[in-house]
Amino acid sequence: MVRQLGELENAIMTRVWQWNRPVTVREVLLDLQSEREIAYTTVMTVLDKLHRKGWLRRERAGRAYRYEPVSSREAYTAALMNDAWATSDNPAAALVHFFGLMSPEQREALRDALRVAALFPADPAPPESGPDTGETAAGPAR
């Protein structure tokens, strides 16, 4: 189960995901300070916690660390959606309600995602054996 990020964790991860490069505590701090008063040690602590929770990897850069995301925001969002869906006693009904909450743009994005998913099935069916090929689902005949 994926735990939803807290408010400050989300603000920090949003920057790390958007910048899409290794970042330092100071870079995150300076950007956050445009929105709120926050201490260097607070940002450093949250980045360290995100590293320990597995959201960030880090590499030493002199006396500091550079942090980068382990996975994408889209993967995080998908995991949250999957966890929420898994809590339903009736997943089909939950999906119907979810679709009802979607904007037309979101429904179009869903249609696009389903088209892409159909091109790359997660669990392709094994090939059928054919009498004229000498092959079976286990591979070519020897």
CNS distance restraints for C-alpha pairs under 8 A (distance, minus, plus):
assign (resid   1 and name CA) (resid  83 and name CA) 6.24 0.50 0.50
assign (resid   2 and name CA) (resid  79 and name CA) 6.43 0.50 0.50
assign (resid   2 and name CA) (resid  80 and name CA) 6.21 0.50 0.50
assign (resid   2 and name CA) (resid  83 and name CA) 7.03 0.50 0.50
assign (resid   3 and name CA) (resid  80 and name CA) 7.80 0.50 0.50
assign (resid   4 and name CA) (resid  80 and name CA) 7.16 0.50 0.50
assign (resid   5 and name CA) (resid   9 and name CA) 5.60 0.50 0.50
assign (resid   5 and name CA) (resid  10 and name CA) 5.45 0.50 0.50
assign (resid   6 and name CA) (resid  10 and name CA) 5.88 0.50 0.50
assign (resid   7 and name CA) (resid  11 and name CA) 6.28 0.50 0.50
assign (resid   8 and name CA) (resid  12 and name CA) 6.19 0.50 0.50
assign (resid   8 and name CA) (resid  46 and name CA) 7.82 0.50 0.50
assign (resid   9 and name CA) (resid  13 and name CA) 6.01 0.50 0.50
assign (resid   9 and name CA) (resid  46 and name CA) 6.57 0.50 0.50
assign (resid   9 and name CA) (resid  47 and name CA) 7.98 0.50 0.50
assign (resid   9 and name CA) (resid  50 and name CA) 7.44 0.50 0.50
assign (resid  10 and name CA) (resid  14 and name CA) 5.83 0.50 0.50
assign (resid  11 and name CA) (resid  15 and name CA) 6.61 0.50 0.50
assign (resid  12 and name CA) (resid  16 and name CA) 6.39 0.50 0.50
assign (resid  12 and name CA) (resid  28 and name CA) 6.95 0.50 0.50
assign (resid  12 and name CA) (resid  47 and name CA) 7.79 0.50 0.50
assign (resid  13 and name CA) (resid  17 and name CA) 5.96 0.50 0.50
assign (resid  13 and name CA) (resid  69 and name CA) 7.84 0.50 0.50
assign (resid  14 and name CA) (resid  18 and name CA) 6.00 0.50 0.50
assign (resid  14 and name CA) (resid  73 and name CA) 7.81 0.50 0.50
assign (resid  15 and name CA) (resid  19 and name CA) 5.92 0.50 0.50
assign (resid  15 and name CA) (resid  28 and name CA) 7.34 0.50 0.50
assign (resid  16 and name CA) (resid  20 and name CA) 6.12 0.50 0.50
assign (resid  16 and name CA) (resid  21 and name CA) 7.20 0.50 0.50
assign (resid  16 and name CA) (resid  22 and name CA) 7.66 0.50 0.50
assign (resid  16 and name CA) (resid  23 and name CA) 6.94 0.50 0.50
assign (resid  16 and name CA) (resid  68 and name CA) 6.59 0.50 0.50
assign (resid  16 and name CA) (resid  69 and name CA) 6.71 0.50 0.50
assign (resid  17 and name CA) (resid  69 and name CA) 6.71 0.50 0.50
assign (resid  17 and name CA) (resid  72 and name CA) 6.71 0.50 0.50
assign (resid  17 and name CA) (resid  73 and name CA) 6.45 0.50 0.50
assign (resid  20 and name CA) (resid  68 and name CA) 7.58 0.50 0.50
assign (resid  21 and name CA) (resid  68 and name CA) 6.28 0.50 0.50
assign (resid  22 and name CA) (resid  66 and name CA) 5.35 0.50 0.50
assign (resid  22 and name CA) (resid  67 and name CA) 5.07 0.50 0.50
assign (resid  22 and name CA) (resid  68 and name CA) 4.64 0.50 0.50
assign (resid  23 and name CA) (resid  27 and name CA) 6.41 0.50 0.50
assign (resid  23 and name CA) (resid  28 and name CA) 7.15 0.50 0.50
assign (resid  23 and name CA) (resid  66 and name CA) 5.04 0.50 0.50
assign (resid  23 and name CA) (resid  67 and name CA) 5.19 0.50 0.50
assign (resid  23 and name CA) (resid  68 and name CA) 6.52 0.50 0.50
assign (resid  24 and name CA) (resid  28 and name CA) 6.54 0.50 0.50
assign (resid  24 and name CA) (resid  64 and name CA) 7.35 0.50 0.50
assign (resid  24 and name CA) (resid  65 and name CA) 6.20 0.50 0.50
assign (resid  24 and name CA) (resid  66 and name CA) 4.81 0.50 0.50
assign (resid  24 and name CA) (resid  67 and name CA) 6.34 0.50 0.50
assign (resid  25 and name CA) (resid  29 and name CA) 5.99 0.50 0.50
assign (resid  25 and name CA) (resid  40 and name CA) 7.25 0.50 0.50
assign (resid  25 and name CA) (resid  43 and name CA) 6.39 0.50 0.50
assign (resid  25 and name CA) (resid  44 and name CA) 5.75 0.50 0.50
assign (resid  25 and name CA) (resid  47 and name CA) 7.49 0.50 0.50
assign (resid  25 and name CA) (resid  65 and name CA) 7.61 0.50 0.50
assign (resid  25 and name CA) (resid  66 and name CA) 7.63 0.50 0.50
assign (resid  26 and name CA) (resid  30 and name CA) 6.07 0.50 0.50
assign (resid  26 and name CA) (resid  40 and name CA) 7.13 0.50 0.50
assign (resid  27 and name CA) (resid  31 and name CA) 6.38 0.50 0.50
assign (resid  28 and name CA) (resid  32 and name CA) 6.08 0.50 0.50
assign (resid  28 and name CA) (resid  43 and name CA) 7.37 0.50 0.50
assign (resid  29 and name CA) (resid  33 and name CA) 6.05 0.50 0.50
assign (resid  29 and name CA) (resid  38 and name CA) 7.36 0.50 0.50
assign (resid  29 and name CA) (resid  39 and name CA) 7.53 0.50 0.50
assign (resid  29 and name CA) (resid  40 and name CA) 6.19 0.50 0.50
assign (resid  29 and name CA) (resid  43 and name CA) 6.28 0.50 0.50
assign (resid  30 and name CA) (resid  34 and name CA) 7.00 0.50 0.50
assign (resid  31 and name CA) (resid  35 and name CA) 7.74 0.50 0.50
assign (resid  32 and name CA) (resid  36 and name CA) 6.30 0.50 0.50
assign (resid  32 and name CA) (resid  37 and name CA) 7.94 0.50 0.50
assign (resid  32 and name CA) (resid  38 and name CA) 7.36 0.50 0.50
assign (resid  33 and name CA) (resid  37 and name CA) 5.61 0.50 0.50
assign (resid  33 and name CA) (resid  38 and name CA) 6.25 0.50 0.50
assign (resid  38 and name CA) (resid  42 and name CA) 6.81 0.50 0.50
assign (resid  38 and name CA) (resid  43 and name CA) 7.54 0.50 0.50
assign (resid  39 and name CA) (resid  43 and name CA) 6.65 0.50 0.50
assign (resid  40 and name CA) (resid  44 and name CA) 6.14 0.50 0.50
assign (resid  41 and name CA) (resid  45 and name CA) 5.97 0.50 0.50
assign (resid  42 and name CA) (resid  46 and name CA) 6.25 0.50 0.50
assign (resid  43 and name CA) (resid  47 and name CA) 6.11 0.50 0.50
assign (resid  44 and name CA) (resid  48 and name CA) 6.11 0.50 0.50
assign (resid  45 and name CA) (resid  49 and name CA) 6.15 0.50 0.50
assign (resid  46 and name CA) (resid  50 and name CA) 6.11 0.50 0.50
assign (resid  47 and name CA) (resid  51 and name CA) 6.17 0.50 0.50
assign (resid  47 and name CA) (resid  56 and name CA) 7.75 0.50 0.50
assign (resid  47 and name CA) (resid  67 and name CA) 7.71 0.50 0.50
assign (resid  48 and name CA) (resid  52 and name CA) 6.23 0.50 0.50
assign (resid  49 and name CA) (resid  53 and name CA) 6.07 0.50 0.50
assign (resid  50 and name CA) (resid  54 and name CA) 6.30 0.50 0.50
assign (resid  50 and name CA) (resid  55 and name CA) 5.27 0.50 0.50
assign (resid  50 and name CA) (resid  56 and name CA) 5.82 0.50 0.50
assign (resid  51 and name CA) (resid  55 and name CA) 5.65 0.50 0.50
assign (resid  51 and name CA) (resid  56 and name CA) 4.45 0.50 0.50
assign (resid  51 and name CA) (resid  57 and name CA) 5.80 0.50 0.50
assign (resid  51 and name CA) (resid  58 and name CA) 7.15 0.50 0.50
assign (resid  52 and name CA) (resid  56 and name CA) 7.83 0.50 0.50
assign (resid  54 and name CA) (resid  70 and name CA) 7.17 0.50 0.50
assign (resid  55 and name CA) (resid  69 and name CA) 6.01 0.50 0.50
assign (resid  55 and name CA) (resid  70 and name CA) 5.53 0.50 0.50
assign (resid  55 and name CA) (resid  71 and name CA) 7.20 0.50 0.50
assign (resid  56 and name CA) (resid  67 and name CA) 6.14 0.50 0.50
assign (resid  56 and name CA) (resid  68 and name CA) 5.44 0.50 0.50
assign (resid  56 and name CA) (resid  69 and name CA) 4.47 0.50 0.50
assign (resid  56 and name CA) (resid  70 and name CA) 5.17 0.50 0.50
assign (resid  57 and name CA) (resid  67 and name CA) 5.71 0.50 0.50
assign (resid  57 and name CA) (resid  68 and name CA) 5.55 0.50 0.50
assign (resid  57 and name CA) (resid  69 and name CA) 6.27 0.50 0.50
assign (resid  57 and name CA) (resid  70 and name CA) 6.09 0.50 0.50
assign (resid  58 and name CA) (resid  65 and name CA) 6.07 0.50 0.50
assign (resid  58 and name CA) (resid  66 and name CA) 5.41 0.50 0.50
assign (resid  58 and name CA) (resid  67 and name CA) 4.40 0.50 0.50
assign (resid  58 and name CA) (resid  68 and name CA) 6.39 0.50 0.50
assign (resid  59 and name CA) (resid  65 and name CA) 5.44 0.50 0.50
assign (resid  59 and name CA) (resid  66 and name CA) 5.34 0.50 0.50
assign (resid  59 and name CA) (resid  67 and name CA) 6.69 0.50 0.50
assign (resid  60 and name CA) (resid  64 and name CA) 5.92 0.50 0.50
assign (resid  60 and name CA) (resid  65 and name CA) 4.39 0.50 0.50
assign (resid  60 and name CA) (resid  66 and name CA) 6.28 0.50 0.50
assign (resid  61 and name CA) (resid  65 and name CA) 5.27 0.50 0.50
assign (resid  61 and name CA) (resid  66 and name CA) 6.29 0.50 0.50
assign (resid  71 and name CA) (resid  75 and name CA) 6.41 0.50 0.50
assign (resid  71 and name CA) (resid  76 and name CA) 7.37 0.50 0.50
assign (resid  72 and name CA) (resid  76 and name CA) 6.48 0.50 0.50
assign (resid  73 and name CA) (resid  77 and name CA) 6.11 0.50 0.50
assign (resid  74 and name CA) (resid  78 and name CA) 6.06 0.50 0.50
assign (resid  75 and name CA) (resid  79 and name CA) 6.18 0.50 0.50
assign (resid  76 and name CA) (resid  80 and name CA) 6.32 0.50 0.50
assign (resid  77 and name CA) (resid  81 and name CA) 6.20 0.50 0.50
assign (resid  78 and name CA) (resid  82 and name CA) 6.06 0.50 0.50
assign (resid  79 and name CA) (resid  83 and name CA) 6.13 0.50 0.50
assign (resid  80 and name CA) (resid  84 and name CA) 6.17 0.50 0.50
assign (resid  81 and name CA) (resid  85 and name CA) 6.09 0.50 0.50
assign (resid  82 and name CA) (resid  86 and name CA) 6.07 0.50 0.50
assign (resid  83 and name CA) (resid  87 and name CA) 6.64 0.50 0.50
assign (resid  84 and name CA) (resid  88 and name CA) 7.42 0.50 0.50
assign (resid  85 and name CA) (resid  91 and name CA) 6.30 0.50 0.50
assign (resid  85 and name CA) (resid  94 and name CA) 7.00 0.50 0.50
assign (resid  85 and name CA) (resid  95 and name CA) 7.84 0.50 0.50
assign (resid  86 and name CA) (resid  91 and name CA) 7.17 0.50 0.50
assign (resid  88 and name CA) (resid  94 and name CA) 6.69 0.50 0.50
assign (resid  90 and name CA) (resid  94 and name CA) 6.31 0.50 0.50
assign (resid  91 and name CA) (resid  95 and name CA) 6.19 0.50 0.50
assign (resid  92 and name CA) (resid  96 and name CA) 6.35 0.50 0.50
assign (resid  93 and name CA) (resid  97 and name CA) 6.28 0.50 0.50
assign (resid  94 and name CA) (resid  98 and name CA) 6.07 0.50 0.50
assign (resid  95 and name CA) (resid  99 and name CA) 6.02 0.50 0.50
assign (resid  96 and name CA) (resid 100 and name CA) 6.28 0.50 0.50
assign (resid  97 and name CA) (resid 101 and name CA) 6.53 0.50 0.50
assign (resid  98 and name CA) (resid 102 and name CA) 6.62 0.50 0.50
assign (resid  99 and name CA) (resid 107 and name CA) 7.31 0.50 0.50
assign (resid 102 and name CA) (resid 106 and name CA) 5.61 0.50 0.50
assign (resid 102 and name CA) (resid 107 and name CA) 6.14 0.50 0.50
assign (resid 103 and name CA) (resid 107 and name CA) 6.27 0.50 0.50
assign (resid 104 and name CA) (resid 108 and name CA) 6.23 0.50 0.50
assign (resid 105 and name CA) (resid 109 and name CA) 6.24 0.50 0.50
assign (resid 106 and name CA) (resid 110 and name CA) 6.15 0.50 0.50
assign (resid 107 and name CA) (resid 111 and name CA) 6.23 0.50 0.50
assign (resid 108 and name CA) (resid 112 and name CA) 6.25 0.50 0.50
assign (resid 109 and name CA) (resid 113 and name CA) 6.13 0.50 0.50
assign (resid 110 and name CA) (resid 114 and name CA) 6.13 0.50 0.50
assign (resid 111 and name CA) (resid 115 and name CA) 6.28 0.50 0.50
assign (resid 112 and name CA) (resid 116 and name CA) 6.32 0.50 0.50
assign (resid 113 and name CA) (resid 117 and name CA) 6.04 0.50 0.50
assign (resid 114 and name CA) (resid 118 and name CA) 6.10 0.50 0.50
assign (resid 115 and name CA) (resid 119 and name CA) 6.58 0.50 0.50
assign (resid 116 and name CA) (resid 120 and name CA) 6.55 0.50 0.50
assign (resid 117 and name CA) (resid 121 and name CA) 5.87 0.50 0.50
assign (resid 117 and name CA) (resid 122 and name CA) 7.92 0.50 0.50
assign (resid 126 and name CA) (resid 137 and name CA) 6.01 0.50 0.50
assign (resid 127 and name CA) (resid 136 and name CA) 7.59 0.50 0.50
assign (resid 127 and name CA) (resid 137 and name CA) 5.48 0.50 0.50
assign (resid 128 and name CA) (resid 136 and name CA) 6.67 0.50 0.50
assign (resid 128 and name CA) (resid 137 and name CA) 5.82 0.50 0.50
assign (resid 129 and name CA) (resid 133 and name CA) 7.80 0.50 0.50
assign (resid 129 and name CA) (resid 134 and name CA) 7.77 0.50 0.50
assign (resid 129 and name CA) (resid 135 and name CA) 5.64 0.50 0.50
assign (resid 129 and name CA) (resid 136 and name CA) 4.15 0.50 0.50
assign (resid 129 and name CA) (resid 137 and name CA) 5.63 0.50 0.50
assign (resid 130 and name CA) (resid 134 and name CA) 6.57 0.50 0.50
assign (resid 130 and name CA) (resid 135 and name CA) 6.25 0.50 0.50
assign (resid 130 and name CA) (resid 136 and name CA) 6.83 0.50 0.50
assign (resid 131 and name CA) (resid 135 and name CA) 7.63 0.50 0.50
assign (resid 134 and name CA) (resid 140 and name CA) 6.41 0.50 0.50
assign (resid 134 and name CA) (resid 141 and name CA) 5.38 0.50 0.50
assign (resid 135 and name CA) (resid 139 and name CA) 5.66 0.50 0.50
assign (resid 135 and name CA) (resid 140 and name CA) 4.25 0.50 0.50
assign (resid 135 and name CA) (resid 141 and name CA) 5.23 0.50 0.50
assign (resid 136 and name CA) (resid 140 and name CA) 6.24 0.50 0.50
assign (resid 136 and name CA) (resid 141 and name CA) 7.07 0.50 0.50
